[in-house]
Amino acid sequence: MWRWASCSRVLPLLLAVAAASPAAARLFLSQDQALERAFGTDARVERQVVFLTPDQVTRAREAAGPGVEVASALVTRYAARAADGTPLGTAYFDTHRVRTLQETLMIVLGPDGTVTRLEVLAFGEPEEYLGREKWLAQYRGRPLDRDLALGRGIHGITGATLTARAVTQAVRRTLAIHAAVGSGAP
């Protein structure tokens, strides 16, 4: 049973993606569907809005690395707990431009701070540039380190370098923000 009031709203960013190019944008999952897939129907998911301090923004930018933008001090995340209170993980939604159109990802981090799940919720570019499940699976278990980079621990996508770069940057940004904020409640 979902116990969260705010999450039943449609994610405004997903609507922005769809509005950007109605003919091209493809919505794969709603925010509610993605959170349910990630944590199950019995999880208690709490929406948390965090305002990063200037020091946290600086730490996140440094940790994310060169070329990875951490533009906002406002972060919304979804912390999930099992019915017995055991932490299940934290989900972040990241909307970014791939080439000219938007993509929205749900990046789920486990209690240990590594990636446990990566889902494409919306993709505005032509579908042949979409990162498929098998390719996305290489991010699972990844911490924020030097190997979380294209050409190192992350393989690219032939013909879709911009997608591979955008996804890798989103994962780095999310891990860096999570580390700067901490995994607990704000």
C-alpha positions as semicolon CSV with decimal commas, in nm:
position;residue;x (nm);y (nm);z (nm)
1;M;0,000;0,000;0,000
2;W;0,143;0,335;-0,106
3;R;0,149;0,589;0,176
4;W;0,247;0,908;0,009
5;A;0,018;1,190;-0,089
6;S;0,241;1,409;-0,304
7;C;0,363;1,137;-0,538
8;S;0,020;1,077;-0,687
9;R;0,060;1,398;-0,883
10;V;0,200;1,374;-1,231
11;L;0,563;1,472;-1,240
12;P;0,572;1,820;-1,399
13;L;0,899;1,739;-1,569
14;L;0,743;1,446;-1,754
15;L;0,474;1,678;-1,883
16;A;0,739;1,922;-1,997
17;V;0,908;1,644;-2,191
18;A;0,582;1,546;-2,358
19;A;0,496;1,908;-2,436
20;A;0,839;1,976;-2,586
21;S;0,763;1,757;-2,886
22;P;0,431;1,575;-2,868
23;A;0,496;1,385;-3,188
24;A;0,839;1,262;-3,083
25;A;0,831;1,232;-2,703
26;R;0,754;0,889;-2,571
27;L;0,645;0,832;-2,214
28;F;0,733;0,485;-2,089
29;L;0,638;0,507;-1,721
30;S;0,469;0,753;-1,490
31;Q;0,645;0,857;-1,173
32;D;0,406;0,642;-0,966
33;Q;0,464;0,336;-1,185
34;A;0,841;0,380;-1,170
35;L;0,845;0,415;-0,790
36;E;0,621;0,110;-0,752
37;R;0,849;-0,093;-0,980
38;A;1,152;0,016;-0,783
39;F;1,023;-0,036;-0,430
40;G;0,709;-0,252;-0,451
41;T;0,352;-0,181;-0,346
42;D;0,409;-0,221;0,029
43;A;0,687;0,038;0,054
44;R;0,643;0,367;0,231
45;V;0,779;0,632;-0,002
46;E;0,839;0,980;0,134
47;R;0,884;1,278;-0,095
48;Q;1,166;1,494;0,038
49;V;1,252;1,842;-0,085
50;V;1,607;1,939;0,001
51;F;1,769;2,281;-0,037
52;L;2,142;2,234;-0,078
53;T;2,367;2,475;0,103
54;P;2,629;2,658;-0,107
55;D;2,889;2,420;0,041
56;Q;2,682;2,114;-0,061
57;V;2,641;2,250;-0,415
58;T;3,017;2,303;-0,438
59;R;3,089;1,951;-0,309
60;A;2,835;1,801;-0,552
61;R;2,986;1,988;-0,847
62;E;3,337;1,878;-0,755
63;A;3,232;1,516;-0,701
64;A;3,028;1,501;-1,024
65;G;3,334;1,601;-1,223
66;P;3,412;1,822;-1,520
67;G;3,135;1,866;-1,773
68;V;2,860;1,749;-1,535
69;E;2,625;2,031;-1,449
70;V;2,475;2,064;-1,102
71;A;2,258;2,364;-1,177
72;S;2,008;2,377;-0,894
73;A;2,026;2,383;-0,516
74;L;1,671;2,246;-0,503
75;V;1,653;1,866;-0,499
76;T;1,345;1,645;-0,477
77;R;1,400;1,284;-0,389
78;Y;1,190;0,988;-0,277
79;A;1,314;0,789;0,023
80;A;1,161;0,442;0,051
81;R;1,130;0,219;0,355
82;A;0,990;-0,130;0,399
83;A;0,688;-0,178;0,628
84;D;0,927;-0,259;0,916
85;G;1,118;0,067;0,863
86;T;1,419;-0,083;0,686
87;P;1,559;0,162;0,426
88;L;1,509;0,036;0,071
89;G;1,673;0,321;-0,117
90;T;1,628;0,668;-0,257
91;A;1,493;0,758;-0,600
92;Y;1,586;1,071;-0,792
93;F;1,430;1,192;-1,116
94;D;1,664;1,365;-1,359
95;T;1,540;1,545;-1,669
96;H;1,808;1,662;-1,910
97;R;1,867;1,736;-2,276
98;V;2,017;1,460;-2,488
99;R;2,070;1,637;-2,820
100;T;1,785;1,881;-2,872
101;L;1,510;1,703;-2,680
102;Q;1,460;1,587;-2,323
103;E;1,500;1,256;-2,145
104;T;1,375;1,176;-1,792
105;L;1,542;0,906;-1,586
106;M;1,465;0,758;-1,248
107;I;1,792;0,677;-1,073
108;V;1,753;0,464;-0,760
109;L;2,034;0,444;-0,507
110;G;2,052;0,171;-0,248
111;P;2,123;0,228;0,120
112;D;2,493;0,178;0,038
113;G;2,485;0,474;-0,206
114;T;2,533;0,271;-0,525
115;V;2,298;0,258;-0,823
116;T;2,040;-0,019;-0,787
117;R;1,803;0,074;-1,068
118;L;1,797;0,300;-1,371
119;E;1,474;0,353;-1,567
120;V;1,397;0,568;-1,868
121;L;1,060;0,732;-1,802
122;A;1,044;0,959;-2,105
123;F;1,258;1,002;-2,415
124;G;1,209;1,279;-2,670
125;E;1,478;1,188;-2,920
126;P;1,418;0,926;-3,193
127;E;1,381;0,584;-3,035
128;E;1,685;0,439;-3,213
129;Y;1,899;0,658;-2,981
130;L;1,737;0,521;-2,664
131;G;1,957;0,331;-2,418
132;R;1,811;-0,019;-2,390
133;E;1,772;-0,219;-2,069
134;K;2,081;-0,434;-2,130
135;W;2,292;-0,121;-2,176
136;L;2,139;0,054;-1,873
137;A;2,216;-0,253;-1,657
138;Q;2,587;-0,169;-1,660
139;Y;2,516;0,117;-1,414
140;R;2,381;-0,118;-1,143
141;G;2,610;-0,150;-0,846
142;R;2,816;0,151;-0,954
143;P;2,947;0,400;-0,701
144;L;3,067;0,749;-0,793
145;D;3,428;0,686;-0,893
146;R;3,661;0,745;-1,186
147;D;3,535;0,429;-1,363
148;L;3,183;0,577;-1,391
149;A;3,276;0,730;-1,724
150;L;3,239;0,648;-2,091
151;G;3,539;0,457;-2,217
152;R;3,630;0,340;-1,867
153;G;3,372;0,130;-1,681
154;I;3,080;0,241;-1,901
155;H;3,049;0,122;-2,260
156;G;2,904;0,362;-2,514
157;I;2,616;0,307;-2,752
158;T;2,714;0,288;-3,117
159;G;2,537;0,570;-3,299
160;A;2,400;0,720;-2,975
161;T;2,701;0,882;-2,810
162;L;2,495;1,179;-2,691
163;T;2,251;0,950;-2,509
164;A;2,536;0,758;-2,346
165;R;2,699;1,083;-2,237
166;A;2,372;1,230;-2,104
167;V;2,284;0,918;-1,904
168;T;2,633;0,891;-1,756
169;Q;2,629;1,258;-1,657
170;A;2,285;1,218;-1,497
171;V;2,403;0,920;-1,292
172;R;2,720;1,105;-1,184
173;R;2,515;1,415;-1,092
174;T;2,270;1,208;-0,887
175;L;2,541;1,018;-0,700
176;A;2,726;1,344;-0,628
177;I;2,414;1,518;-0,497
178;H;2,324;1,216;-0,285
179;A;2,672;1,212;-0,132
180;A;2,664;1,586;-0,065
181;V;2,321;1,574;0,100
182;G;2,353;1,241;0,278
183;S;2,109;0,954;0,270
184;G;1,902;1,053;0,573
185;A;1,595;1,270;0,590
186;P;1,663;1,641;0,535
